[in-house]
Amino acid sequence: MSPANCRLKHVFDIEVLFGADRAIFGPLPGGGSQGYTPAIGGTISGPRLSGIVVPHSGADYALVRDDGTIELSAHYLLEADDGTKIYIQNRGYLIRAAPGEAKPSYFRLTPYFRVPAGPHDWLSRTVIVGGGERLTDPDRSLFRYYALV
């Protein structure tokens, strides 16, 4: 296979539950507003990783830009079923469809991981991309992650 040929392989899904202690403040000097949404728990499932989102281990510190784009910057801890702690930083974009448009919101991200040596250290040397959707009742986001192979 040529190095320019890439494909995606599903590796895991994460459901992140959010708390009610949300905050948004601004406007900021450069424009936009700063958001804070705490991650209160969640689950990980899939062919390469399963476990939990460690409760109250982080939050999404999103920048809400004046053009309506939301720059996601979420940091929290995962715990694999074998007890391994994994740091994740999710960076990406949420662009909401304009009112009346048929197209869905664009919700894409690129996670970065820190993980100890062992069975899950493949996360620290694999390019992973994901897509997500925001749901309510309960307030949560669902993410599906793919390894670029």
Wavefront OBJ file of the C-alpha trace (Angstrom):
o trace
v 0.000 0.000 0.000
v 1.242 3.465 -0.859
v 1.860 5.802 2.109
v -0.657 8.199 0.573
v -3.446 5.606 0.753
v -5.186 5.765 4.104
v -8.274 4.148 5.513
v -10.203 4.403 8.760
v -10.725 1.569 11.219
v -13.232 1.854 14.090
v -11.421 1.508 17.439
v -13.894 2.575 20.160
v -16.822 4.805 21.169
v -17.110 7.099 24.176
v -20.280 8.405 25.798
v -19.466 11.407 28.015
v -22.062 12.524 30.564
v -22.122 16.219 31.469
v -22.998 17.951 34.727
v -25.325 20.871 35.299
v -22.545 23.195 36.491
v -22.064 24.775 33.062
v -20.677 28.258 32.683
v -20.157 30.615 29.785
v -18.678 34.065 30.042
v -17.698 36.825 27.692
v -17.389 38.576 25.450
v -13.631 37.988 25.440
v -11.267 40.781 24.322
v -10.552 38.992 21.009
v -14.202 38.064 20.494
v -16.292 35.087 21.414
v -17.078 33.581 24.797
v -15.462 30.977 27.012
v -17.454 27.898 27.979
v -17.025 25.291 30.704
v -18.904 21.980 30.801
v -17.847 19.391 33.417
v -17.592 15.719 32.466
v -19.226 13.725 35.263
v -18.671 10.219 33.891
v -19.352 7.970 30.960
v -18.474 4.735 29.211
v -16.026 3.478 26.599
v -16.846 0.534 24.361
v -15.381 -0.935 21.234
v -13.078 -3.420 19.613
v -9.807 -1.862 20.895
v -10.750 -0.159 24.169
v -13.439 -0.413 26.824
v -13.844 1.120 30.256
v -15.167 4.323 31.808
v -14.751 8.073 31.775
v -13.439 8.768 35.276
v -16.164 10.782 37.068
v -15.381 14.466 37.651
v -11.922 14.151 36.066
v -12.191 17.020 33.611
v -14.291 19.249 31.436
v -14.763 20.783 28.007
v -13.354 24.317 27.923
v -14.936 25.338 24.631
v -14.399 28.663 22.896
v -17.643 29.897 21.357
v -16.558 32.073 18.439
v -18.534 35.020 17.125
v -19.142 33.161 13.834
v -21.019 30.430 15.741
v -18.208 27.885 15.522
v -17.406 26.151 18.785
v -13.762 25.178 19.285
v -13.776 22.111 21.509
v -10.982 21.577 24.027
v -11.923 18.794 26.418
v -9.569 17.200 28.950
v -10.440 14.244 31.166
v -9.307 10.807 32.304
v -10.344 7.446 30.971
v -9.923 4.161 32.811
v -9.632 0.988 30.753
v -11.259 -2.204 32.014
v -7.832 -3.396 33.202
v -7.448 -0.296 35.431
v -5.054 1.632 33.163
v -5.559 5.404 33.462
v -5.495 7.269 30.124
v -5.412 11.050 29.668
v -7.389 12.321 26.680
v -7.433 15.784 25.177
v -10.160 16.172 22.573
v -9.727 19.086 20.175
v -12.120 19.816 17.373
v -15.000 21.828 16.001
v -18.740 21.940 16.363
v -20.382 23.989 13.644
v -24.109 24.220 13.989
v -26.318 24.210 10.933
v -28.090 27.496 10.284
v -31.760 27.593 11.322
v -33.895 25.991 8.627
v -30.968 24.158 6.960
v -31.410 20.446 6.355
v -27.751 19.574 6.890
v -26.708 18.346 10.352
v -24.212 20.044 12.598
v -20.542 19.312 11.904
v -18.937 17.746 14.973
v -15.396 16.441 14.340
v -12.357 16.049 16.552
v -8.808 14.811 16.892
v -7.968 13.307 20.281
v -4.505 13.182 21.833
v -3.629 10.572 24.465
v -1.080 10.047 27.230
v -0.951 6.470 28.419
v 1.561 4.366 30.360
v 3.603 1.702 28.610
v 1.586 -1.480 28.237
v -1.390 -2.852 26.351
v -2.930 0.556 25.575
v 0.193 2.481 24.528
v -0.869 2.078 20.885
v -3.015 5.160 21.610
v 0.138 7.284 21.986
v 1.419 6.424 18.501
v -1.767 6.180 16.438
v -3.487 8.992 14.534
v -7.108 8.897 15.619
v -10.019 11.001 14.368
v -13.602 11.085 15.517
v -17.071 12.385 15.024
v -19.729 13.070 17.566
v -23.213 14.163 18.358
v -24.708 16.000 21.304
v -27.771 14.505 22.973
v -30.023 15.522 25.843
v -31.961 13.742 28.584
v -29.441 12.986 29.961
v -27.001 15.652 28.749
v -24.222 13.793 26.938
v -22.093 13.498 23.834
v -21.455 10.356 21.842
v -18.117 10.039 20.052
v -16.996 7.399 17.554
v -13.228 7.118 17.015
v -11.290 5.725 14.075
v -7.600 4.912 13.678
v -6.036 6.189 10.481
v -4.295 3.112 9.036
l 1 2 3 4 5 6 7 8 9 10 11 12 13 14 15 16 17 18 19 20 21 22 23 24 25 26 27 28 29 30 31 32 33 34 35 36 37 38 39 40 41 42 43 44 45 46 47 48 49 50 51 52 53 54 55 56 57 58 59 60 61 62 63 64 65 66 67 68 69 70 71 72 73 74 75 76 77 78 79 80 81 82 83 84 85 86 87 88 89 90 91 92 93 94 95 96 97 98 99 100 101 102 103 104 105 106 107 108 109 110 111 112 113 114 115 116 117 118 119 120 121 122 123 124 125 126 127 128 129 130 131 132 133 134 135 136 137 138 139 140 141 142 143 144 145 146 147 148 149
